[in-house]
Amino acid sequence: MTLLLAIEPPAPPAAHATAPGPRGRFRETTWIWCAALVLFAAYAALSVRRHQLLLTSGYDLGIFEQAVRSYAHGHLPVSALKGPGFPLLGDHFSPVLALLAPFYLLWPSAVLLLVAQAALLAVAVVPLARWAQRTTGRGAATVVAFGYGASWGIAETLGFDFHEVAFAVPLLAFSLAALGEGRMRAAAAWALPLLTVKEDLGLTATAIGGIIAWRGARRLGAALAAAGLLGSALEMLVLIPAFNPSGTYGYFGTLPTAAPGGSGLLHLLTVGLVTPGVKTGMLLTLLAPTAFLALRSPLLWAAVPTLAWRLTSNNSFYWGTGFHYSAVLMPIVFAAFVDTLQRMDRRARRHALAVSAVVTAALLPQHPFVQLARADTWRTDPRIAAAHRVLDLIPDGATVAAGNRLAPQLTNRDQVSIFGVAAAATDPQWIVVDTVDDGGWPVSTRHQAQLVDQALAHGYTTAADRSGYLLLHRFQG
């Protein structure tokens, strides 16, 4: 499947539209801000509840908390989970995380990151719905708000810890809405900070710059495109290697040097973009909530850089609908949807909105939002209380090798690594694991048991063993 994007001129302002006064604008957008507040509450409830049920992980929530904790204490971000003193700016270039540092000083908890992510994802609905309402009416704005707010990409992001790309989602929503409304300077201003979120997002800023230039603001668009391209190149080729102990940018290794079957770059950029079938499934699921109308908007070009690196990667985790990788695509496809809707006649628009609402509703049960409706989400297993009693035995400031799901319960107060990985701390003071349900990563239950036996044979003693949560301690002179 290839993306065939129609090149159409921007829509003229609606003939019947009149500029409302300040009070009118407030009344028009009050319900949208209320919708954002409801989304925030739902997003936060899902994320925080998963953390309370020990379903979050050291990889990645714990890593990001260690980054924010470093910033909060006046240091460049490091993560013991990635390795002893590992500099995180040598992994991904995300200085935007420093914005959370002042809040972390007031609330030093992984929950802060989850709540902040919920707020960032929820506020992105405001520019999209507001733009839709101004150009196509409240009915369309409601469908767009529901489509984005309940979208599978946002759901999967919330279902997998915290990630820095949460900052990119509102930036993209505000940028593309401004672009669609012809406010080119605002569009560029919202897009430029993408360079501080993650190194590949400079390429997304470049794509937005190209759209701005095509829509008439040539100098502004060219400047943004150049800044995005040069910024990403600087981050990937200079800044990240300078911080990384290996002196390289590690994610170049996820891109294949040759296409499968030996047919070279042409194969990679055609057949390789849609095979195996999971890639096609992801693309169809991405576009279906917009009734495939997003394909008719040039705004969809902003999704091309993200789709390109994901679909050409040799890492199969990037190909599907899981994890957080599609978060940045959600505001783009719904901005492209609004851009197309404003050029359609009323009858065709009604049909498109109906399809969008039905598809979004049909996809809901397949993604993490459904957890909010399940009784077991709100029921606390007695093992959870046992886990916290065991964790409470570990003093603040200790070095701990923990199971992946236990790590983010400790990263606000201890130096935590993951038990069973090569980067784990050497001879930590404490080891804590779940011997009943370890989540299957980073080692199997059997291998974990072998590692525990080895620890016991090398001087660790059992400090607690409750409901399958095992705590080992080693006295160090």
Secondary structure, DSSP 4 states (H G I P E B T S, - for coil): --------PPPPPPTT-----HHHHHHHHHHHHHHHHHHHHHHHHHHHHHHHTT---IIIIIHHHHHHHHHHTTS--EETTTSTTEEGGGT---GGGGGGHHHHHHS-SHHHHHHHHHHHHHHTHHHHHHHHHHHH-HHHHHHHHHHHHT-HHHHHHHTS---GGGGHHHHHHHHHHHHHTT-HHHHHHHHGGGGGT-TTHHHHHHHHHHHHHHTT-HHHHHHHHHHHHHHHHHIIIIIHHHHSTTSS-GGGGGS-SS-GGG-HHHHHHTGGGT-SHHHHHHHHHHHGGGTTGGGGSGGGGGGHHHHHHHHT-S-GGGTSS-TTTTTTHHHHHHHHHHHHHTTS-HHHHHHHHHHHHHHHHHHGGGSGGGGGG-GGGG---HHHHHHHHHHTTSPTT-EEEE-TTTGGGTTTTSEEEETTSTTSPSS-SEEEEESS--TT-SS-HHHHHHHHHHHHHTT-EEEEEETTEEEEE----
